[in-house]
Amino acid sequence: MTTSKQTAQALAALGHEARLDVYRLLVRAGNDGLIVGDIAGHTKLPLSTLAHHLRTLVSAGLVRQERRGREVVNFADFTAMNQALSYLTSECCQGVSLVKGDAA
């Protein structure tokens, strides 16, 4: 079960343009993932900057990494993203209404 804290961390990680671009690139790559060099090539981010952004995405649980020999393959964690989105919408239309006098 996803918590408010986990969802907030995921959304905060995606709240930076470069990290959002990296995540969307990994989504497009699908289950094949991408190595760091390929991500840098697509995003034009310097490797040190990219490493920082990937650490943030990994820490937020949105990206998982797998070592293959000398390469580290990065994958979007679709389950984590779906859980965050589900958390945001799980209580849709559950009967919250305006309190009299609050209408603007």
N, C-alpha and C positions, 0 to 999 in steps of 0.2 A: 504494500500500500504506500502510495506517495504521500508525503506530508507537505504542509505549507512551506517549511524550510527547504525541502528538496526542490520543490517547484520554483520557489524564489531564487534559489541558487542557479537552476537551469536557465531561467529567464534572464537573470543578471548576466550570465555568461554569454547569452545570445544578444545582449544589449549593446554590444560593440560591433561596429560595422565589419571589421576584419574577421571577427569570430563568426559572425553570421554568414559571411561569404565562405569561410572555410567549411562551416557545417553544411551549407547548401551544396557545396562542391562534393563533400563526402556523401551526401544524400544521392546526388547524381551518379556517383561512382558505385553506389549500391553495395552488394555483398562482396565485391572484389576489393573494395577499399583502395587507398592510395598511400604510397610512401611519401615521406616528408619532402623529398626533392621534387616529386611530381606536384604536390600541393603548392610548394613555393613557385614552381614554374607557372602554374595556372593563376595564382593570386598575385604574383610579383612581390611577395613579402620577403624581406631578408630572413635568412634561416633563424637568426637569434630571435627576431620578433615573432616569427611563426612558432618557434618552440614555446615561447611564452603563451601565445594564444592557445596552442594545443594543450598545454598543461592546464589552463583554465577550463577548457572544454572537457578534458578527462576528469578533472577534479569535480566538475559539476555532474559527471555521469553521462554526458551526452555523446562522448567519443570513447571508444575502447581501442587499445593498441595491442598488437600482436607482433612479437619479435620473430622474424624469419631470417635466420643467419645474421647478417650484419644490418639488415633492413628492419625498420619498424613500420608495419602497415597500420594505417589508421582507418577506423570504420565508424560511421554514424551508428549510434545505438538507438535503433528504431523503437525498441521496447521502452527505453527511458523517455524518449520524446513523446510517445503515445501516452505514457502514464502521466506526464506533465500536462498534456493537453486534456486528457480525461479528467484530471484533478480540477482544471479550470472550468470544465463544463458539466461535471458530475451532478451538480445540484440545480441544473437548469429547470426553470419553471416550477419550483418547489413551494410556491405560495407566499413569497415575500411581497408585501404590498406597501404602498405609500402610507405614511401616517397622516391623518387629517391635518391639513395646514402646511404640509411640506411641499405641495405642488407649487411650482414657480410660475 
